[in-house]
Amino acid sequence: MVSRCTTVAFQGIQAVPVDVQVMVGPGKMNMHVVGLADKAVAESRERVQAAVHASGLSMPSKKVTVNLAPADLPKEGSHYDLPIALALMAALGAIPGDALEGYVVMGELALDGTIAPVAGALPAAMGANALGKGLICPSVSGAEAAWADPEMEILAPRSLIAMANHFKGTQVLTRPLAAIRERTGQSGDMAEIRGQETAKRALEVAAAGGHNLIFVGPPGSGKSMLASRLPSILPALSPKELLEVSMIASIAGTIADGKLSSARPFRAPHHSASMAAMVGGGLRARPGEVSLAHNGVLFLDELPEFTPQVLDSLRQPLEAGETVIARANHRVAYPSRLQLIAAMNPCRCGMAGEPGHTCRRGARCAADYQARISGPLMDRIDLRVEVPAVTAGDIIRPAESEPSEVIAERVAQAREIQTRRYAKLDLGCLTNAQVGNTIIEEVAAPDAAGLKLLEDAANALKFSARGFHRVLKVARTLADLEGTQKVGRVHLAEAISYRVAGERLVQAA
């Protein structure tokens, strides 16, 4: 007799159906798992046998064969334990044979029969819903899976015994409720920053339009502090963005207690990060920092200290909003629509350009350090802001500074304008930074004076085609912050000034 149930294999954030077939037949007492299973799946036979025994059942004194179909699809992870165990229990008559037909099953088993949480509950629930089935998952993962569809049936048992009792009718498992993690107070406020008005203005513009930004300045000028305050002025995730972010976090196993968070991701990897850690990869092609920062912020402090290969690997995700990890036996794509915020010193000693400082290596110190960042990567950064050292007057007699709450309100209003604009055009993008070049030429068409200024600046500064359009995008954001429909000369002048500030970095690169 062959019993079946359905589970999933993950390819990126997509859940591919897998048919779990269990046959109890004549032969030497043993249990075999076939179907291109990795080490974690092959070891499931030991966990399943122990869990079944702990649940009060005896393994048959026959040969048990488990087939995971399709056989040419790699099976990875520990979430195959529960579907194998339930299909085996159906083959033994411990649960009704047709009980599993309407469900997708996933979960890891402990030796005592309890069900441990696994990564990927939300994508699995989305995949089950697309198949018109319900989901059986660990109890800890139930709140996460409940976000897939409020109408789909979800069972989240704590143990094999609870699952068997539910199918027998002696115990009823209630549907878990979708849970969201409360947004805690931000780690800092913009009002805490002394001076640096230009940098704070640039940070507001970057938040409003989703633009990439780099701070350049000496040590202690407040670059990292400014970047860390960015989450305090960003709007919460929309429902669609929340699901996209949570599916990636679910695959990575970073959702705690099954509760989703509406706060935008803020990832700040150390400069020793490898390319696989940054863009994703490894044996199972896991998502990297650029994907975990999807719909959020990737902050790279001490930018030139990252290896040039790692930095250049960011070029495709920044441009396409997607990271494609290609290997000999599979190809995986993860969404990576992120906002890059970077900080760096102007040279290795950190003090180039500061009044009263003379570097013993001269201009070569700054040129060599800045050349670690390639020109194509710098061309993708919209706002380049020099952050000078804070003066004693800024600290002793600080001027009144706007709190994050006030700035966040302006940012939210600007983003609402962009959302309405691009919804009318039936575009999937939500911010000016994401829109295509053809559309930005239409929605950010400048007046005559602004067009003349832009033409003169493009010729004088030798803007690339990408640089030209990115100036238009920043100008469109500046107009949205003011609530004006037309992009004027003043908006283009400010947008160009952010581009000019880092022109020497491009020349060095």
C-alpha positions in Angstrom: 0.0 0.0 0.0 1.2 3.5 -0.9 0.2 6.6 1.1 0.8 10.1 -0.1 1.0 13.7 1.1 2.2 16.9 -0.4 5.1 19.1 0.8 7.2 21.8 -0.9 10.8 22.4 -2.0 12.1 26.0 -2.1 13.6 27.6 -5.2 14.3 31.1 -4.1 11.1 32.3 -2.5 9.0 30.0 -4.7 7.5 26.8 -3.2 7.6 23.9 -5.6 5.1 21.0 -4.8 6.8 17.7 -3.8 4.8 14.4 -3.6 5.8 12.3 -0.6 5.1 8.7 -1.2 5.5 6.0 1.5 5.1 2.3 0.8 5.2 -0.5 3.4 6.1 -3.7 1.7 7.8 -7.0 2.1 11.5 -7.1 2.8 14.0 -6.7 5.5 13.0 -4.3 8.2 14.5 -1.0 7.2 13.6 2.5 6.0 15.0 4.1 2.9 14.5 7.7 1.6 15.0 8.2 -2.2 14.4 11.2 -4.5 17.7 13.3 -4.6 17.6 14.0 -0.9 20.4 15.9 0.9 22.0 14.9 4.2 19.4 16.6 6.3 16.5 14.8 4.5 18.4 11.4 4.5 18.8 11.7 8.3 15.0 12.2 8.7 14.5 8.5 8.8 16.1 8.4 12.2 14.1 11.3 13.5 10.9 9.9 12.1 11.3 6.4 13.5 12.1 7.9 17.0 9.2 10.3 16.9 6.7 7.6 15.7 7.9 5.3 18.5 7.6 8.2 21.1 4.0 8.7 19.9 3.0 5.1 20.8 3.3 3.5 17.4 5.6 0.6 16.4 7.5 0.6 13.2 6.4 -2.3 11.0 8.7 -5.3 10.7 8.7 -4.7 6.9 10.6 -2.6 4.4 9.5 1.1 4.3 10.4 3.1 1.2 10.0 6.8 1.0 10.0 8.5 -2.4 10.2 12.3 -2.8 8.9 13.1 -6.3 9.8 14.5 -8.7 13.0 12.5 -8.2 15.2 15.0 -10.2 14.4 18.0 -8.0 17.0 18.5 -5.2 15.4 18.2 -1.7 17.1 20.2 1.1 16.2 21.0 4.6 14.6 19.3 7.7 11.0 20.3 6.9 10.4 16.9 5.2 10.3 15.1 8.6 6.6 15.8 9.3 5.2 14.9 5.9 7.2 11.6 5.9 5.9 10.8 9.4 2.3 11.6 8.6 2.4 9.6 5.4 3.9 6.7 7.3 1.2 6.9 9.9 -1.5 6.9 7.2 0.2 3.8 5.7 0.0 2.1 9.1 -3.6 3.1 9.6 -2.9 5.4 12.6 -4.7 8.2 10.8 -7.3 8.1 8.0 -5.8 7.4 4.6 -7.5 10.4 2.9 -6.9 12.9 5.8 -3.8 14.5 4.2 -5.2 15.0 0.7 -6.2 18.7 1.3 -3.0 19.8 2.9 0.6 20.8 2.3 2.7 19.5 5.2 6.0 20.8 6.6 7.8 20.6 9.9 10.9 19.1 11.7 10.5 16.4 14.3 12.2 16.1 17.6 12.9 12.6 19.0 10.0 12.9 21.5 7.5 13.5 18.7 7.2 17.3 19.1 7.3 19.5 16.0 10.0 22.1 15.8 9.8 25.3 13.7 11.3 25.4 10.2 12.2 28.2 7.8 9.9 29.0 4.9 6.4 28.7 6.5 5.1 31.8 4.7 6.2 30.9 1.2 4.9 27.3 1.8 1.5 28.7 2.8 1.4 30.9 -0.3 2.3 27.9 -2.4 -0.4 25.8 -0.6 -3.0 28.5 -1.2 -2.1 28.6 -4.9 -2.7 24.8 -5.0 -6.1 25.2 -3.3 -4.9 23.3 -0.2 -4.5 24.0 3.4 -1.2 23.9 5.4 0.0 21.8 8.3 3.0 23.4 10.0 4.7 23.7 13.4 2.7 25.6 16.0 5.4 28.3 16.3 5.2 29.0 12.5 1.4 29.1 12.5 1.1 32.9 13.1 3.5 33.5 10.2 1.7 31.2 7.8 -1.7 32.7 8.6 -0.7 35.9 6.7 -1.0 34.0 3.4 -4.8 34.0 3.2 -7.4 34.6 6.0 -9.7 32.0 4.5 -7.3 29.0 4.0 -7.2 26.2 6.5 -4.1 26.1 8.7 -3.3 23.4 11.3 -0.4 24.1 13.6 0.1 21.1 16.0 2.7 20.9 18.7 3.3 17.2 18.3 2.5 14.1 16.2 0.0 12.9 18.8 -1.9 16.2 18.6 -2.1 15.8 14.8 -3.3 12.2 15.0 -5.9 13.1 17.6 -7.2 15.9 15.4 -7.7 13.6 12.4 -9.4 11.1 14.7 -11.8 13.7 16.0 -10.7 13.5 19.7 -9.0 16.9 19.6 -9.7 20.0 17.6 -6.8 22.3 16.5 -7.9 25.9 16.1 -6.6 28.1 13.2 -3.6 30.3 14.3 -4.0 34.0 14.2 -1.8 36.2 12.1 0.6 38.2 14.4 2.7 41.3 13.8 5.5 42.6 15.9 4.9 46.0 17.4 7.3 48.7 16.2 9.5 49.5 19.1 10.9 53.0 19.6 13.6 54.0 17.2 17.2 53.7 18.3 17.7 57.4 17.7 16.2 60.7 16.6 17.2 63.2 14.0 17.0 65.9 16.7 20.1 64.4 18.4 22.3 65.3 15.5 24.3 68.5 16.0 24.9 70.6 13.0 25.2 68.8 9.6 22.1 70.6 8.1 23.2 69.7 4.5 23.6 66.0 5.4 20.2 65.9 7.2 18.5 67.5 4.2 20.1 65.0 1.9 18.9 62.2 4.2 15.4 63.5 4.0 15.5 63.6 0.2 16.9 60.1 0.1 14.1 58.8 2.3 11.4 60.6 0.3 12.5 59.2 -3.1 14.3 55.9 -2.1 17.6 57.3 -3.5 21.1 55.9 -3.0 23.3 58.1 -0.8 26.9 58.3 0.3 28.4 60.4 3.1 32.1 61.4 2.8 33.8 63.0 5.7 36.5 62.7 8.4 36.2 60.3 11.4 33.8 61.5 14.1 31.8 63.8 11.8 28.6 61.8 12.3 28.3 59.8 9.1 27.3 56.5 10.8 25.0 58.4 13.2 23.2 60.0 10.3 22.7 56.7 8.6 21.4 55.0 11.7 18.7 57.7 12.0 17.3 56.9 8.5 14.8 54.2 9.8 13.2 56.8 12.1 12.0 58.8 9.1 11.0 56.0 6.7 7.3 55.1 6.4 6.1 51.6 7.4 5.9 48.8 4.9 2.7 48.6 2.8 0.8 45.3 3.0 2.3 44.1 -0.4 5.8 45.1 0.7 5.3 43.4 4.0 4.6 40.1 2.4 7.6 40.4 0.0 10.0 41.2 2.8 8.6 38.5 5.1 8.8 35.8 2.5 12.6 36.5 2.1 13.0 36.6 5.9 11.1 33.4 6.2 13.3 31.6 3.8 16.4 32.9 5.7 14.8 31.8 9.0 15.0 35.3 10.6 11.3 35.6 11.6 11.1 35.3 15.4 8.0 33.6 17.0 6.2 33.8 13.7 5.5 37.5 14.0 6.0 39.7 11.0 7.4 43.3 11.3 6.1 46.4 9.4 9.4 48.2 9.9 11.6 48.4 6.9 14.7 46.2 6.9 18.0 48.0 7.9 21.0 45.8 7.1 24.5 46.9 8.1 27.0 44.1 7.2 30.7 44.4 8.3 33.2 45.2 5.7 34.7 41.8 5.9 31.5 40.3 4.4 32.1 37.8 1.5 30.4 38.0 -1.9 28.2 35.0 -1.0 27.1 36.8 2.2 26.4 40.0 0.3 24.5 38.9 -2.8 23.6 35.3 -1.6 24.9 31.9 -2.5 26.3 28.9 -0.8 25.3 25.3 -1.1 21.6 26.1 -0.9 21.8 29.5 -2.6 20.5 31.4 0.5 19.5 35.1 0.2 22.3 37.6 0.9 22.3 41.0 2.5 21.0 42.7 -0.6 17.9 40.5 -0.6 17.4 40.7 3.1 17.4 44.5 2.6 14.6 44.3 0.0 12.2 47.3 0.4 14.6 48.6 3.0 18.1 50.0 3.5 21.5 48.4 3.0 24.1 50.5 5.0 27.8 50.0 4.1 30.0 51.7 6.6 33.7 52.2 5.6 32.8 51.6 2.0 36.3 51.4 0.5 37.2 48.7 3.1 34.9 46.2 1.3 36.7 44.2 -1.3 36.3 45.6 -4.8 34.7 42.4 -6.1 32.0 42.5 -3.4 31.2 46.2 -4.1 31.0 45.6 -7.9 28.6 42.7 -7.2 26.1 45.3 -6.0 25.8 46.9 -9.5 23.3 44.4 -10.9 20.9 44.4 -7.9 21.0 48.2 -7.6 20.0 48.5 -11.3 17.6 45.6 -11.8 16.1 45.3 -8.3 16.8 41.5 -8.4 19.7 39.2 -7.6 20.1 36.1 -9.8 22.3 33.4 -8.3 23.3 30.9 -11.0 25.0 27.6 -10.2 25.7 24.5 -12.3 22.6 22.7 -11.1 20.2 25.4 -10.4 19.3 29.1 -10.9 17.6 31.2 -8.1 16.3 34.7 -8.2 15.7 36.8 -5.1 14.1 40.3 -5.2 16.6 43.0 -4.1 15.0 46.4 -4.5 16.9 48.3 -1.9 18.2 51.7 -0.9 22.0 51.9 -0.6 23.4 54.2 2.1 27.2 54.3 2.3 29.8 56.2 4.4 33.5 56.6 3.9 36.5 58.7 4.9 38.0 60.8 2.1 41.4 59.0 2.5 43.0 56.3 4.5 44.2 58.6 7.2 40.7 60.1 7.1 41.6 63.8 7.3 42.1 64.8 3.6 40.8 68.3 2.9 40.4 69.2 6.6 41.7 72.7 7.5 45.2 72.6 9.0 45.9 69.0 8.1 48.6 68.0 5.7 48.9 64.3 4.7 52.5 63.0 4.4 51.5 61.0 1.3 49.8 64.1 -0.3 47.0 63.7 -2.8 48.0 60.1 -3.5 46.5 59.1 -0.2 43.0 60.2 -1.1 43.3 59.1 -4.8 44.3 55.5 -4.0 41.7 55.1 -1.2 38.8 56.5 -3.3 39.9 54.4 -6.4 38.8 51.3 -4.5 35.3 52.2 -5.5 34.6 51.7 -9.2 33.2 54.5 -11.3 30.1 52.4 -12.4 29.2 51.8 -8.8 29.6 55.5 -7.9 27.4 56.4 -11.0 24.6 54.5 -9.4 24.6 56.7 -6.2 22.3 59.7 -6.6 23.3 61.8 -3.6 26.9 62.4 -2.7 27.3 64.6 0.4 30.4 65.8 2.1 30.1 65.7 5.9 32.6 68.1 7.5 33.9 67.8 11.1 31.5 69.1 13.7 32.7 72.3 15.3 32.8 73.1 19.0 30.1 75.7 18.4 27.7 73.1 17.1 28.2 71.1 20.3 28.3 73.8 22.8 25.5 76.0 21.3 23.4 73.6 19.3 20.6 75.1 17.2 17.1 73.7 17.4 16.8 70.6 15.2 13.6 69.0 13.8 12.7 65.7 15.4 12.3 62.6 13.3 8.5 62.7 13.7 8.2 66.0 11.8 10.6 64.9 9.0 8.9 61.5 8.7 5.6 63.3 8.1 7.0 65.2 5.1 8.6 62.0 3.8 5.3 60.1 4.1 3.5 62.9 2.2 6.1 62.9 -0.6 5.8 59.1 -0.9 2.0 59.3 -1.0 2.3 61.6 -4.0 4.6 59.2 -5.8 2.4 56.2 -5.0 -0.7 57.9 -6.5 1.2 59.1 -9.5 2.6 55.7 -10.5 -0.6 53.9 -9.6 -2.4 56.0 -12.3 0.3 54.9 -14.7 -0.2 51.3 -13.7 3.4 50.9 -12.7 4.7 48.5 -10.1 7.2 51.0 -8.6 6.4 53.2 -5.6 9.2 55.7 -5.5 11.0 58.0 -8.0 14.2 56.0 -7.6 12.5 52.9 -9.0 10.8 54.4 -12.1 12.2 53.8 -15.6 14.0 56.4 -17.6 11.2 56.9 -20.2 8.6 57.6 -17.5 10.9 59.9 -15.4 11.4 62.0 -18.5 7.6 62.5 -18.7 6.8 63.1 -15.0 9.9 65.2 -14.3 10.0 67.3 -17.5 11.6 70.6 -16.3 10.5 74.1 -17.3 12.6 76.0 -19.9 15.0 77.5 -17.3 15.5 74.2 -15.6 16.1 72.4 -19.0 18.8 75.0 -19.9 20.5 74.5 -16.5 20.4 70.7 -16.8 21.8 70.8 -20.4 24.7 73.1 -19.3 25.5 71.0 -16.3 25.4 67.7 -18.2 27.8 69.1 -20.8 30.2 70.7 -18.2 30.2 67.7 -15.8 30.1 65.0 -18.5 27.0 63.2 -17.0 26.4 59.7 -18.2 23.0 58.8 -19.4 22.3 57.1 -16.1 23.6 60.2 -14.2 21.3 62.5 -16.3 18.2 60.5 -15.4 19.2 60.2 -11.8 19.4 63.9 -11.5 15.9 64.1 -12.9 14.7 61.6 -10.3 16.2 63.5 -7.4 14.7 66.8 -8.8 11.3 65.1 -9.0 11.6 64.1 -5.4 12.5 67.6 -4.3 9.4 68.9 -6.1 7.3 66.2 -4.4 8.6 67.3 -1.0 7.4 70.8 -1.8 4.2 69.5 -3.2 4.6 71.1 -6.6 3.6 69.5 -9.8 6.3 71.0 -12.1 10.0 70.4 -11.7 11.7 73.9 -11.7 15.2 75.3 -12.0 15.6 75.4 -8.2 14.9 71.7 -7.9 17.4 70.8 -10.6 20.0 73.1 -9.1 19.8 71.3 -5.8 19.8 67.9 -7.4 22.9 68.8 -9.5 24.7 70.1 -6.4 24.3 66.6 -4.8 25.9 65.1 -7.9 28.7 67.6 -8.1 29.8 67.1 -4.5 31.1 63.6 -5.3 32.4 64.3 -8.7 36.0 64.0 -7.5 35.2 60.5 -6.3 34.2 59.4 -9.8 37.4 61.0 -11.2 39.5 59.1 -8.7 37.7 55.8 -9.5 
